[in-house]
């Protein structure tokens, strides 16, 4: 490759990076505009693979319905599974239902229970919107995506980058092993303080989910 060809390649990559920055800025602005008028909201996270006939799906619908009745909007990833269940409970109860839809290689369709839908290509911008517009998090059983959202919130609260808000892990059987690992490995080895375990609450009761949020988030 000649020196001139190398310079053309460098210039081309620089242009691509500049356009990527514009795309990122545009996506942030679109997210702010789409979500700026929503009411006090709770973000629900969970697996996209749970089917409507499964008990956990129905439990999630119940949680969302109760949150809606308490006056909270519900934000999910806008996809199928427990995200759909979270939107469905709010939608059918007449509450505000929001979906933050992410474009994936394996195309993930949005669910039909949305009043507001905002689309994203960048995960970090989508996570920004979840954090910015949620007054509480409910983490339901899920995979890497759910763990990612949970860890993001815990780190930001632990490091005082955002104000503390309720984080609820729903399903003690699912989350119990992780919590035990936190105690046995993170706390025992001084990788986090024992007080950091107070940043979240584990429950199996939909009513306790709502009452815990209401106790900390007054609307």
CORBELCOR-V331060 format. One record per residue. SS is DSSP state (h for helix, s for strand, l for the rest). OMEGA is omega in whole degrees, 0 to 359 (none if undefined). NEAR is the number of other C-alpha atoms within 8 Angstrom. Layout:
SS/OMEGA/NEAR ; SS/OMEGA/NEAR
This chain:
l/180/4 ; l/178/5 ; h/179/6 ; h/179/6 ; h/178/8 ; h/180/9 ; h/176/8 ; h/180/8 ; h/179/8 ; h/180/8 ; h/180/8 ; h/179/8 ; h/179/8 ; h/178/8 ; h/179/8 ; h/179/8 ; h/178/8 ; h/178/8 ; h/178/8 ; h/177/8 ; h/178/8 ; h/179/8 ; h/179/8 ; h/179/10 ; h/180/8 ; h/181/8 ; h/177/10 ; h/180/9 ; h/179/8 ; h/179/9 ; h/179/11 ; h/181/9 ; h/182/7 ; h/190/10 ; h/189/9 ; l/185/6 ; l/182/5 ; l/179/8 ; l/177/7 ; l/192/11 ; s/173/13 ; s/178/14 ; s/177/13 ; s/178/13 ; s/177/15 ; l/187/13 ; l/174/13 ; l/189/10 ; l/180/7 ; l/184/11 ; l/182/7 ; l/182/8 ; l/182/6 ; l/182/8 ; h/182/6 ; h/176/8 ; h/181/14 ; h/177/11 ; h/180/9 ; h/174/12 ; h/180/14 ; h/179/10 ; h/182/14 ; h/178/15 ; h/181/12 ; h/176/11 ; h/179/14 ; h/179/16 ; h/179/9 ; l/175/7 ; l/181/9 ; l/167/13 ; s/181/16 ; s/178/18 ; s/173/17 ; s/175/15 ; l/174/10 ; l/183/16 ; l/181/14 ; l/176/14 ; l/182/14 ; h/173/16 ; h/178/16 ; h/180/14 ; h/179/15 ; h/177/16 ; h/183/19 ; h/182/12 ; h/179/15 ; h/183/18 ; h/183/13 ; h/179/8 ; l/180/9 ; l/179/7 ; l/181/13 ; l/185/13 ; s/186/15 ; s/177/14 ; s/176/15 ; s/190/13 ; s/180/12 ; s/176/12 ; l/182/9 ; l/176/7 ; l/173/4 ; l/193/4 ; l/179/6 ; l/182/9 ; l/175/6 ; l/179/9 ; l/187/9 ; l/186/5 ; l/185/9 ; l/169/12 ; l/180/8 ; s/177/9 ; s/176/11 ; s/186/10 ; s/182/9 ; s/171/12 ; l/184/7 ; l/181/8 ; h/185/8 ; h/177/6 ; h/177/11 ; h/179/11 ; h/175/9 ; h/181/8 ; h/176/10 ; h/182/10 ; h/186/8 ; h/189/6 ; h/179/9 ; s/174/12 ; s/177/11 ; s/176/12 ; s/169/13 ; s/179/13 ; s/178/13 ; l/178/13 ; l/182/11 ; l/185/11 ; l/184/8 ; h/181/6 ; h/179/7 ; h/179/14 ; h/180/9 ; h/180/8 ; h/179/10 ; h/182/9 ; h/179/8 ; h/182/8 ; h/181/9 ; h/180/9 ; h/182/8 ; h/177/10 ; h/181/13 ; h/183/9 ; l/176/7 ; l/176/8 ; l/173/7 ; l/177/7 ; l/179/6 ; l/172/7 ; l/184/10 ; s/172/13 ; s/184/11 ; s/175/12 ; s/183/13 ; s/179/14 ; l/185/11 ; h/180/10 ; h/180/6 ; h/187/7 ; h/186/12 ; h/181/8 ; h/179/8 ; h/179/7 ; h/176/8 ; h/179/8 ; h/174/9 ; h/183/10 ; h/187/10 ; h/185/9 ; h/185/9 ; h/182/11 ; h/182/12 ; l/180/8 ; l/178/8 ; l/175/7 ; l/169/8 ; l/180/8 ; l/177/8 ; h/179/8 ; h/180/6 ; h/177/8 ; h/178/8 ; h/180/7 ; h/180/12 ; l/178/9 ; s/178/9 ; s/179/10 ; s/174/12 ; l/188/8 ; l/178/7 ; h/179/11 ; h/179/8 ; h/175/9 ; h/183/13 ; h/182/12 ; h/179/8 ; h/179/9 ; h/180/10 ; h/180/8 ; h/184/7 ; h/183/8 ; l/182/9 ; l/180/5 ; l/none/4
